[in-house]
């Protein structure tokens, strides 16, 4: 099975950081798929993108909080 990501390393993205719209790039990606140790049936996944702004990683974000253009970000607000 192959995982298809929404963004790739190096992609330019727009996001809200410190109450401002900023442009950054994907520096790292994280994905994990787990089976519950309680019922051994429930499967959960976690996909995060670490974003670099001005050469510094600011935080990790879900794909739904990242946008390809500033216009898309502004429309989401």
N, CA, C and O atoms as a CHARMM CRD file, in Angstrom:
* protein
*
  308
    1    1 UNK  N      0.84200  -1.18600   0.00000 PROA 1      0.00000
    2    1 UNK  CA     0.00000   0.00000   0.00000 PROA 1      0.00000
    3    1 UNK  C      0.88200   1.24100   0.00000 PROA 1      0.00000
    4    1 UNK  O      1.84700   1.33000   0.75800 PROA 1      0.00000
    5    2 UNK  N      0.54500   2.18200  -0.84300 PROA 2      0.00000
    6    2 UNK  CA     1.26900   3.44200  -0.89200 PROA 2      0.00000
    7    2 UNK  C      0.40100   4.56500  -0.36000 PROA 2      0.00000
    8    2 UNK  O     -0.80400   4.60100  -0.60700 PROA 2      0.00000
    9    3 UNK  N      1.01700   5.48100   0.37300 PROA 3      0.00000
   10    3 UNK  CA     0.32200   6.64100   0.92000 PROA 3      0.00000
   11    3 UNK  C      0.50200   7.80800  -0.03900 PROA 3      0.00000
   12    3 UNK  O      1.62500   8.12600  -0.43000 PROA 3      0.00000
   13    4 UNK  N     -0.58600   8.43700  -0.41300 PROA 4      0.00000
   14    4 UNK  CA    -0.53900   9.60100  -1.28400 PROA 4      0.00000
   15    4 UNK  C     -0.76800  10.84500  -0.43000 PROA 4      0.00000
   16    4 UNK  O     -1.82200  10.99400   0.18800 PROA 4      0.00000
   17    5 UNK  N      0.21400  11.72900  -0.39900 PROA 5      0.00000
   18    5 UNK  CA     0.13300  12.93500   0.40700 PROA 5      0.00000
   19    5 UNK  C     -0.50100  14.07100  -0.38500 PROA 5      0.00000
   20    5 UNK  O     -0.43700  14.09400  -1.61400 PROA 5      0.00000
   21    6 UNK  N     -1.11200  15.01000   0.32500 PROA 6      0.00000
   22    6 UNK  CA    -1.71700  16.18400  -0.29500 PROA 6      0.00000
   23    6 UNK  C     -0.61700  17.13500  -0.77200 PROA 6      0.00000
   24    6 UNK  O     -0.71200  17.70300  -1.86000 PROA 6      0.00000
   25    7 UNK  N      0.42400  17.30400   0.04400 PROA 7      0.00000
   26    7 UNK  CA     1.55300  18.16700  -0.26300 PROA 7      0.00000
   27    7 UNK  C      2.83200  17.34000  -0.25400 PROA 7      0.00000
   28    7 UNK  O      2.86600  16.23500   0.28600 PROA 7      0.00000
   29    8 UNK  N      3.88200  17.88700  -0.85800 PROA 8      0.00000
   30    8 UNK  CA     5.19400  17.24500  -0.87100 PROA 8      0.00000
   31    8 UNK  C      6.22400  18.19600  -0.28200 PROA 8      0.00000
   32    8 UNK  O      5.98200  19.39900  -0.18300 PROA 8      0.00000
   33    9 UNK  N      7.36700  17.65900   0.10800 PROA 9      0.00000
   34    9 UNK  CA     8.44100  18.48600   0.63600 PROA 9      0.00000
   35    9 UNK  C      8.84000  19.51400  -0.41600 PROA 9      0.00000
   36    9 UNK  O      9.05200  19.18200  -1.58300 PROA 9      0.00000
   37   10 UNK  N      8.93700  20.76700   0.02000 PROA 10     0.00000
   38   10 UNK  CA     9.29600  21.86000  -0.87900 PROA 10     0.00000
   39   10 UNK  C      8.11400  22.62400  -1.43500 PROA 10     0.00000
   40   10 UNK  O      8.28900  23.71700  -1.97400 PROA 10     0.00000
   41   11 UNK  N      6.90000  22.07100  -1.31800 PROA 11     0.00000
   42   11 UNK  CA     5.71200  22.77600  -1.81400 PROA 11     0.00000
   43   11 UNK  C      5.50400  24.07700  -1.04400 PROA 11     0.00000
   44   11 UNK  O      5.67800  24.12400   0.17400 PROA 11     0.00000
   45   12 UNK  N      5.13500  25.11800  -1.75800 PROA 12     0.00000
   46   12 UNK  CA     4.81900  26.41100  -1.14000 PROA 12     0.00000
   47   12 UNK  C      3.37100  26.37100  -0.67300 PROA 12     0.00000
   48   12 UNK  O      2.48000  25.97200  -1.42300 PROA 12     0.00000
   49   13 UNK  N      3.13900  26.78500   0.57400 PROA 13     0.00000
   50   13 UNK  CA     1.79700  26.78400   1.15400 PROA 13     0.00000
   51   13 UNK  C      1.54300  28.10000   1.88700 PROA 13     0.00000
   52   13 UNK  O      2.46800  28.79700   2.30600 PROA 13     0.00000
   53   14 UNK  N      0.26200  28.40800   2.02400 PROA 14     0.00000
   54   14 UNK  CA    -0.18000  29.56100   2.80400 PROA 14     0.00000
   55   14 UNK  C     -0.90800  29.05300   4.03600 PROA 14     0.00000
   56   14 UNK  O     -1.62900  28.05700   3.97400 PROA 14     0.00000
   57   15 UNK  N     -0.71600  29.75000   5.16900 PROA 15     0.00000
   58   15 UNK  CA    -1.33100  29.33100   6.42700 PROA 15     0.00000
   59   15 UNK  C     -1.46000  30.52900   7.35100 PROA 15     0.00000
   60   15 UNK  O     -0.87900  31.58800   7.11000 PROA 15     0.00000
   61   16 UNK  N     -2.22600  30.34200   8.40400 PROA 16     0.00000
   62   16 UNK  CA    -2.34600  31.36500   9.44200 PROA 16     0.00000
   63   16 UNK  C     -1.34400  31.03100  10.54000 PROA 16     0.00000
   64   16 UNK  O     -1.34000  29.92000  11.07000 PROA 16     0.00000
   65   17 UNK  N     -0.48900  32.00700  10.88100 PROA 17     0.00000
   66   17 UNK  CA     0.48500  31.83000  11.95600 PROA 17     0.00000
   67   17 UNK  C      0.61900  33.15300  12.69300 PROA 17     0.00000
   68   17 UNK  O      0.86100  34.19000  12.07600 PROA 17     0.00000
   69   18 UNK  N      0.46200  33.12000  14.01100 PROA 18     0.00000
   70   18 UNK  CA     0.49900  34.33400  14.84400 PROA 18     0.00000
   71   18 UNK  C     -0.47800  35.39200  14.32700 PROA 18     0.00000
   72   18 UNK  O     -0.14100  36.57100  14.22400 PROA 18     0.00000
   73   19 UNK  N     -1.70100  34.94300  14.00200 PROA 19     0.00000
   74   19 UNK  CA    -2.78100  35.81600  13.54200 PROA 19     0.00000
   75   19 UNK  C     -2.44900  36.57600  12.25700 PROA 19     0.00000
   76   19 UNK  O     -2.93400  37.68600  12.03900 PROA 19     0.00000
   77   20 UNK  N     -1.62300  35.97000  11.41700 PROA 20     0.00000
   78   20 UNK  CA    -1.28900  36.59600  10.13800 PROA 20     0.00000
   79   20 UNK  C     -1.21700  35.52100   9.05600 PROA 20     0.00000
   80   20 UNK  O     -0.85000  34.37700   9.32600 PROA 20     0.00000
   81   21 UNK  N     -1.57000  35.90100   7.83100 PROA 21     0.00000
   82   21 UNK  CA    -1.43300  34.99300   6.69800 PROA 21     0.00000
   83   21 UNK  C      0.03100  35.01000   6.27400 PROA 21     0.00000
   84   21 UNK  O      0.57100  36.06400   5.93700 PROA 21     0.00000
   85   22 UNK  N      0.67300  33.84400   6.29100 PROA 22     0.00000
   86   22 UNK  CA     2.08400  33.75800   5.92900 PROA 22     0.00000
   87   22 UNK  C      2.29400  32.68200   4.86900 PROA 22     0.00000
   88   22 UNK  O      1.51300  31.73900   4.74200 PROA 22     0.00000
   89   23 UNK  N      3.36000  32.85400   4.12600 PROA 23     0.00000
   90   23 UNK  CA     3.74600  31.89700   3.09100 PROA 23     0.00000
   91   23 UNK  C      4.93800  31.11200   3.60900 PROA 23     0.00000
   92   23 UNK  O      5.88600  31.68500   4.14500 PROA 23     0.00000
   93   24 UNK  N      4.88400  29.80000   3.44600 PROA 24     0.00000
   94   24 UNK  CA     5.98300  28.95400   3.88900 PROA 24     0.00000
   95   24 UNK  C      6.15800  27.79300   2.93300 PROA 24     0.00000
   96   24 UNK  O      5.51700  27.73500   1.88400 PROA 24     0.00000
   97   25 UNK  N      7.02400  26.87500   3.30000 PROA 25     0.00000
   98   25 UNK  CA     7.22300  25.68500   2.47600 PROA 25     0.00000
   99   25 UNK  C      7.24500  24.44900   3.37200 PROA 25     0.00000
  100   25 UNK  O      7.62900  24.51700   4.54000 PROA 25     0.00000
  101   26 UNK  N      6.82900  23.32700   2.80600 PROA 26     0.00000
  102   26 UNK  CA     6.80200  22.07300   3.55000 PROA 26     0.00000
  103   26 UNK  C      8.24300  21.62000   3.76400 PROA 26     0.00000
  104   26 UNK  O      8.98100  21.41500   2.80100 PROA 26     0.00000
  105   27 UNK  N      8.64000  21.46400   5.01900 PROA 27     0.00000
  106   27 UNK  CA    10.00300  21.05100   5.35800 PROA 27     0.00000
  107   27 UNK  C     10.07600  19.55800   5.67200 PROA 27     0.00000
  108   27 UNK  O     11.03400  18.88300   5.29400 PROA 27     0.00000
  109   28 UNK  N      9.05600  19.04700   6.36400 PROA 28     0.00000
  110   28 UNK  CA     9.00200  17.63100   6.73200 PROA 28     0.00000
  111   28 UNK  C      7.55400  17.17100   6.70400 PROA 28     0.00000
  112   28 UNK  O      6.62800  17.97800   6.77900 PROA 28     0.00000
  113   29 UNK  N      7.37800  15.86900   6.59400 PROA 29     0.00000
  114   29 UNK  CA     6.03800  15.28300   6.63400 PROA 29     0.00000
  115   29 UNK  C      6.05500  14.11600   7.60200 PROA 29     0.00000
  116   29 UNK  O      7.08600  13.47200   7.79800 PROA 29     0.00000
  117   30 UNK  N      4.89500  13.84700   8.21000 PROA 30     0.00000
  118   30 UNK  CA     4.77400  12.75400   9.17200 PROA 30     0.00000
  119   30 UNK  C      3.47200  12.01900   8.91300 PROA 30     0.00000
  120   30 UNK  O      2.43100  12.64400   8.71200 PROA 30     0.00000
  121   31 UNK  N      3.52600  10.69800   8.91600 PROA 31     0.00000
  122   31 UNK  CA     2.32200   9.88700   8.74800 PROA 31     0.00000
  123   31 UNK  C      2.45600   8.63200   9.58800 PROA 31     0.00000
  124   31 UNK  O      3.50500   7.98900   9.59700 PROA 31     0.00000
  125   32 UNK  N      1.38600   8.28600  10.29700 PROA 32     0.00000
  126   32 UNK  CA     1.36500   7.04900  11.07500 PROA 32     0.00000
  127   32 UNK  C     -0.04100   6.46300  11.01700 PROA 32     0.00000
  128   32 UNK  O     -1.03200   7.19300  10.99200 PROA 32     0.00000
  129   33 UNK  N     -0.10800   5.14100  10.99700 PROA 33     0.00000
  130   33 UNK  CA    -1.37700   4.41600  11.00600 PROA 33     0.00000
  131   33 UNK  C     -1.31300   3.42200  12.15400 PROA 33     0.00000
  132   33 UNK  O     -0.40000   2.59900  12.22000 PROA 33     0.00000
  133   34 UNK  N     -2.29400   3.49900  13.06900 PROA 34     0.00000
  134   34 UNK  CA    -2.29200   2.66900  14.27200 PROA 34     0.00000
  135   34 UNK  C     -3.55000   1.82600  14.37800 PROA 34     0.00000
  136   34 UNK  O     -4.61800   2.20500  13.89600 PROA 34     0.00000
  137   35 UNK  N     -3.40300   0.68400  15.01200 PROA 35     0.00000
  138   35 UNK  CA    -4.53800  -0.16100  15.37600 PROA 35     0.00000
  139   35 UNK  C     -4.73200  -0.00700  16.87800 PROA 35     0.00000
  140   35 UNK  O     -3.76700  -0.08000  17.64000 PROA 35     0.00000
  141   36 UNK  N     -5.96400   0.20400  17.30500 PROA 36     0.00000
  142   36 UNK  CA    -6.27800   0.41400  18.71500 PROA 36     0.00000
  143   36 UNK  C     -5.84800  -0.77500  19.56500 PROA 36     0.00000
  144   36 UNK  O     -6.08500  -1.92900  19.20600 PROA 36     0.00000
  145   37 UNK  N     -5.21400  -0.47700  20.69600 PROA 37     0.00000
  146   37 UNK  CA    -4.84400  -1.53800  21.63500 PROA 37     0.00000
  147   37 UNK  C     -6.00000  -1.87200  22.58400 PROA 37     0.00000
  148   37 UNK  O     -5.86400  -2.74300  23.44400 PROA 37     0.00000
  149   38 UNK  N     -7.12600  -1.18800  22.43200 PROA 38     0.00000
  150   38 UNK  CA    -8.29600  -1.44800  23.26700 PROA 38     0.00000
  151   38 UNK  C     -9.19500  -2.49400  22.61900 PROA 38     0.00000
  152   38 UNK  O     -9.52700  -3.50700  23.23600 PROA 38     0.00000
  153   39 UNK  N     -9.59300  -2.24100  21.35600 PROA 39     0.00000
  154   39 UNK  CA   -10.49200  -3.19400  20.69400 PROA 39     0.00000
  155   39 UNK  C     -9.82300  -3.94800  19.54000 PROA 39     0.00000
  156   39 UNK  O    -10.42700  -4.85100  18.95900 PROA 39     0.00000
  157   40 UNK  N     -8.59700  -3.58900  19.21000 PROA 40     0.00000
  158   40 UNK  CA    -7.81800  -4.24400  18.14600 PROA 40     0.00000
  159   40 UNK  C     -8.50300  -4.22400  16.78000 PROA 40     0.00000
  160   40 UNK  O     -8.17800  -5.03100  15.91000 PROA 40     0.00000
  161   41 UNK  N     -9.44900  -3.30500  16.59200 PROA 41     0.00000
  162   41 UNK  CA   -10.14500  -3.16900  15.32100 PROA 41     0.00000
  163   41 UNK  C    -10.11100  -1.74300  14.78200 PROA 41     0.00000
  164   41 UNK  O     -9.98400  -1.52600  13.57700 PROA 41     0.00000
  165   42 UNK  N    -10.22600  -0.78900  15.67500 PROA 42     0.00000
  166   42 UNK  CA   -10.25800   0.61000  15.27200 PROA 42     0.00000
  167   42 UNK  C     -8.89400   1.03100  14.73200 PROA 42     0.00000
  168   42 UNK  O     -7.86200   0.83000  15.37200 PROA 42     0.00000
  169   43 UNK  N     -8.91800   1.61900  13.54100 PROA 43     0.00000
  170   43 UNK  CA    -7.68700   2.09100  12.91200 PROA 43     0.00000
  171   43 UNK  C     -7.72100   3.61400  12.87300 PROA 43     0.00000
  172   43 UNK  O     -8.71000   4.21200  12.44900 PROA 43     0.00000
  173   44 UNK  N     -6.63500   4.23300  13.31700 PROA 44     0.00000
  174   44 UNK  CA    -6.54100   5.69300  13.27000 PROA 44     0.00000
  175   44 UNK  C     -5.29500   6.08000  12.47400 PROA 44     0.00000
  176   44 UNK  O     -4.29400   5.36200  12.46000 PROA 44     0.00000
  177   45 UNK  N     -5.38400   7.22200  11.81900 PROA 45     0.00000
  178   45 UNK  CA    -4.25300   7.72800  11.05900 PROA 45     0.00000
  179   45 UNK  C     -3.96000   9.15800  11.47500 PROA 45     0.00000
  180   45 UNK  O     -4.84300   9.87000  11.95400 PROA 45     0.00000
  181   46 UNK  N     -2.72700   9.56800  11.29100 PROA 46     0.00000
  182   46 UNK  CA    -2.31600  10.92700  11.60900 PROA 46     0.00000
  183   46 UNK  C     -1.33200  11.38000  10.53400 PROA 46     0.00000
  184   46 UNK  O     -0.31900  10.72600  10.29000 PROA 46     0.00000
  185   47 UNK  N     -1.64200  12.50200   9.89900 PROA 47     0.00000
  186   47 UNK  CA    -0.79500  13.06100   8.84900 PROA 47     0.00000
  187   47 UNK  C     -0.52400  14.51500   9.19300 PROA 47     0.00000
  188   47 UNK  O     -1.45900  15.30500   9.32700 PROA 47     0.00000
  189   48 UNK  N      0.74500  14.87900   9.33700 PROA 48     0.00000
  190   48 UNK  CA     1.13500  16.24500   9.69600 PROA 48     0.00000
  191   48 UNK  C      2.18400  16.75500   8.72700 PROA 48     0.00000
  192   48 UNK  O      2.97200  15.99100   8.17100 PROA 48     0.00000
  193   49 UNK  N      2.17300  18.06200   8.54000 PROA 49     0.00000
  194   49 UNK  CA     3.14900  18.72500   7.69600 PROA 49     0.00000
  195   49 UNK  C      3.86700  19.77900   8.53500 PROA 49     0.00000
  196   49 UNK  O      3.22500  20.61700   9.16800 PROA 49     0.00000
  197   50 UNK  N      5.18800  19.73500   8.53900 PROA 50     0.00000
  198   50 UNK  CA     5.99000  20.72300   9.24400 PROA 50     0.00000
  199   50 UNK  C      6.34400  21.82100   8.24900 PROA 50     0.00000
  200   50 UNK  O      6.92600  21.55800   7.19600 PROA 50     0.00000
  201   51 UNK  N      5.98400  23.05900   8.59800 PROA 51     0.00000
  202   51 UNK  CA     6.12600  24.18200   7.66800 PROA 51     0.00000
  203   51 UNK  C      7.25000  25.10900   8.10800 PROA 51     0.00000
  204   51 UNK  O      7.35300  25.47900   9.27700 PROA 51     0.00000
  205   52 UNK  N      8.09000  25.47500   7.14200 PROA 52     0.00000
  206   52 UNK  CA     9.19300  26.38800   7.36300 PROA 52     0.00000
  207   52 UNK  C      8.81000  27.77600   6.82700 PROA 52     0.00000
  208   52 UNK  O      8.40000  27.92000   5.67600 PROA 52     0.00000
  209   53 UNK  N      8.95200  28.78200   7.68300 PROA 53     0.00000
  210   53 UNK  CA     8.70300  30.17000   7.29600 PROA 53     0.00000
  211   53 UNK  C      9.99500  30.93600   7.56600 PROA 53     0.00000
  212   53 UNK  O     10.49600  30.94100   8.69100 PROA 53     0.00000
  213   54 UNK  N     10.52100  31.57100   6.55100 PROA 54     0.00000
  214   54 UNK  CA    11.79300  32.30300   6.64800 PROA 54     0.00000
  215   54 UNK  C     12.91900  31.41800   7.17000 PROA 54     0.00000
  216   54 UNK  O     13.74600  31.86800   7.96300 PROA 54     0.00000
  217   55 UNK  N     12.95300  30.16000   6.72800 PROA 55     0.00000
  218   55 UNK  CA    14.02800  29.24200   7.09100 PROA 55     0.00000
  219   55 UNK  C     13.90700  28.59800   8.45700 PROA 55     0.00000
  220   55 UNK  O     14.82500  27.90200   8.89000 PROA 55     0.00000
  221   56 UNK  N     12.78600  28.81400   9.15200 PROA 56     0.00000
  222   56 UNK  CA    12.60500  28.26400  10.50500 PROA 56     0.00000
  223   56 UNK  C     11.29100  27.49600  10.56200 PROA 56     0.00000
  224   56 UNK  O     10.25100  28.02000  10.16500 PROA 56     0.00000
  225   57 UNK  N     11.33000  26.24900  11.05800 PROA 57     0.00000
  226   57 UNK  CA    10.09300  25.46600  11.18400 PROA 57     0.00000
  227   57 UNK  C      9.24800  26.08400  12.29200 PROA 57     0.00000
  228   57 UNK  O      9.68700  26.19700  13.43600 PROA 57     0.00000
  229   58 UNK  N      8.01900  26.48500  11.93200 PROA 58     0.00000
  230   58 UNK  CA     7.15900  27.17300  12.89600 PROA 58     0.00000
  231   58 UNK  C      6.25600  26.21800  13.65900 PROA 58     0.00000
  232   58 UNK  O      5.98800  26.43900  14.84000 PROA 58     0.00000
  233   59 UNK  N      5.78000  25.15300  13.00400 PROA 59     0.00000
  234   59 UNK  CA     4.86200  24.23200  13.68100 PROA 59     0.00000
  235   59 UNK  C      4.48400  23.12000  12.71400 PROA 59     0.00000
  236   59 UNK  O      4.89500  23.11700  11.55400 PROA 59     0.00000
  237   60 UNK  N      3.68400  22.16500  13.22000 PROA 60     0.00000
  238   60 UNK  CA     3.13400  21.13300  12.34800 PROA 60     0.00000
  239   60 UNK  C      1.64800  21.41400  12.15100 PROA 60     0.00000
  240   60 UNK  O      0.97600  21.92400  13.04800 PROA 60     0.00000
  241   61 UNK  N      1.14400  21.07500  10.96200 PROA 61     0.00000
  242   61 UNK  CA    -0.22900  21.40500  10.60900 PROA 61     0.00000
  243   61 UNK  C     -0.89000  20.23700   9.90200 PROA 61     0.00000
  244   61 UNK  O     -0.22600  19.44200   9.23700 PROA 61     0.00000
  245   62 UNK  N     -2.21300  20.13900  10.05200 PROA 62     0.00000
  246   62 UNK  CA    -3.01000  19.21200   9.25000 PROA 62     0.00000
  247   62 UNK  C     -3.14300  19.80400   7.85500 PROA 62     0.00000
  248   62 UNK  O     -3.04500  21.01800   7.67700 PROA 62     0.00000
  249   63 UNK  N     -3.36500  18.95100   6.87500 PROA 63     0.00000
  250   63 UNK  CA    -3.49800  19.40400   5.48700 PROA 63     0.00000
  251   63 UNK  C     -4.64600  20.39300   5.32000 PROA 63     0.00000
  252   63 UNK  O     -4.57300  21.28400   4.47400 PROA 63     0.00000
  253   64 UNK  N     -5.71600  20.24800   6.12300 PROA 64     0.00000
  254   64 UNK  CA    -6.87300  21.12900   5.96600 PROA 64     0.00000
  255   64 UNK  C     -6.58800  22.57000   6.40800 PROA 64     0.00000
  256   64 UNK  O     -7.39200  23.46100   6.13700 PROA 64     0.00000
  257   65 UNK  N     -5.45500  22.81100   7.08400 PROA 65     0.00000
  258   65 UNK  CA    -5.10000  24.16800   7.50400 PROA 65     0.00000
  259   65 UNK  C     -4.05100  24.80100   6.59800 PROA 65     0.00000
  260   65 UNK  O     -3.57900  25.90700   6.86200 PROA 65     0.00000
  261   66 UNK  N     -3.68700  24.09300   5.52500 PROA 66     0.00000
  262   66 UNK  CA    -2.70200  24.59400   4.57400 PROA 66     0.00000
  263   66 UNK  C     -3.36200  24.82200   3.22200 PROA 66     0.00000
  264   66 UNK  O     -4.23800  24.05600   2.81800 PROA 66     0.00000
  265   67 UNK  N     -2.94500  25.87300   2.52100 PROA 67     0.00000
  266   67 UNK  CA    -3.56500  26.24100   1.25800 PROA 67     0.00000
  267   67 UNK  C     -2.49500  26.53200   0.21800 PROA 67     0.00000
  268   67 UNK  O     -1.41200  27.01100   0.55300 PROA 67     0.00000
  269   68 UNK  N     -2.79300  26.24500  -1.03700 PROA 68     0.00000
  270   68 UNK  CA    -1.82900  26.43800  -2.12300 PROA 68     0.00000
  271   68 UNK  C     -1.68900  27.90400  -2.52600 PROA 68     0.00000
  272   68 UNK  O     -0.63400  28.31500  -3.01000 PROA 68     0.00000
  273   69 UNK  N     -2.74900  28.69800  -2.32900 PROA 69     0.00000
  274   69 UNK  CA    -2.67900  30.12600  -2.67700 PROA 69     0.00000
  275   69 UNK  C     -3.21000  30.97300  -1.52100 PROA 69     0.00000
  276   69 UNK  O     -3.94100  30.48900  -0.65700 PROA 69     0.00000
  277   70 UNK  N     -2.82900  32.22700  -1.53100 PROA 70     0.00000
  278   70 UNK  CA    -3.30900  33.16300  -0.50700 PROA 70     0.00000
  279   70 UNK  C     -4.81300  33.36200  -0.63600 PROA 70     0.00000
  280   70 UNK  O     -5.51100  33.52500   0.36600 PROA 70     0.00000
  281   71 UNK  N     -5.31500  33.34900  -1.87900 PROA 71     0.00000
  282   71 UNK  CA    -6.74000  33.52300  -2.11700 PROA 71     0.00000
  283   71 UNK  C     -7.55000  32.39000  -1.47300 PROA 71     0.00000
  284   71 UNK  O     -8.59400  32.63700  -0.86900 PROA 71     0.00000
  285   72 UNK  N     -7.06700  31.15300  -1.60400 PROA 72     0.00000
  286   72 UNK  CA    -7.75600  30.01200  -0.99200 PROA 72     0.00000
  287   72 UNK  C     -7.78800  30.15100   0.51900 PROA 72     0.00000
  288   72 UNK  O     -8.79700  29.84400   1.15300 PROA 72     0.00000
  289   73 UNK  N     -6.68100  30.61400   1.10200 PROA 73     0.00000
  290   73 UNK  CA    -6.61600  30.82900   2.55300 PROA 73     0.00000
  291   73 UNK  C     -7.61400  31.88400   2.97700 PROA 73     0.00000
  292   73 UNK  O     -8.35200  31.68300   3.94200 PROA 73     0.00000
  293   74 UNK  N     -7.65300  33.00400   2.27700 PROA 74     0.00000
  294   74 UNK  CA    -8.57100  34.08400   2.64200 PROA 74     0.00000
  295   74 UNK  C    -10.03200  33.66100   2.50700 PROA 74     0.00000
  296   74 UNK  O    -10.86100  34.06300   3.32300 PROA 74     0.00000
  297   75 UNK  N    -10.36100  32.86400   1.50100 PROA 75     0.00000
  298   75 UNK  CA   -11.72600  32.37400   1.34800 PROA 75     0.00000
  299   75 UNK  C    -12.14200  31.45400   2.49000 PROA 75     0.00000
  300   75 UNK  O    -13.32600  31.35600   2.81100 PROA 75     0.00000
  301   76 UNK  N    -11.17900  30.78500   3.10000 PROA 76     0.00000
  302   76 UNK  CA   -11.49800  29.84100   4.18200 PROA 76     0.00000
  303   76 UNK  C    -11.80000  30.54000   5.50300 PROA 76     0.00000
  304   76 UNK  O    -12.36700  29.93100   6.41100 PROA 76     0.00000
  305   77 UNK  N    -11.43000  31.80700   5.61900 PROA 77     0.00000
  306   77 UNK  CA   -11.59500  32.54400   6.88900 PROA 77     0.00000
  307   77 UNK  C    -13.01600  33.01400   7.09300 PROA 77     0.00000
  308   77 UNK  O    -13.31700  33.64400   8.10700 PROA 77     0.00000
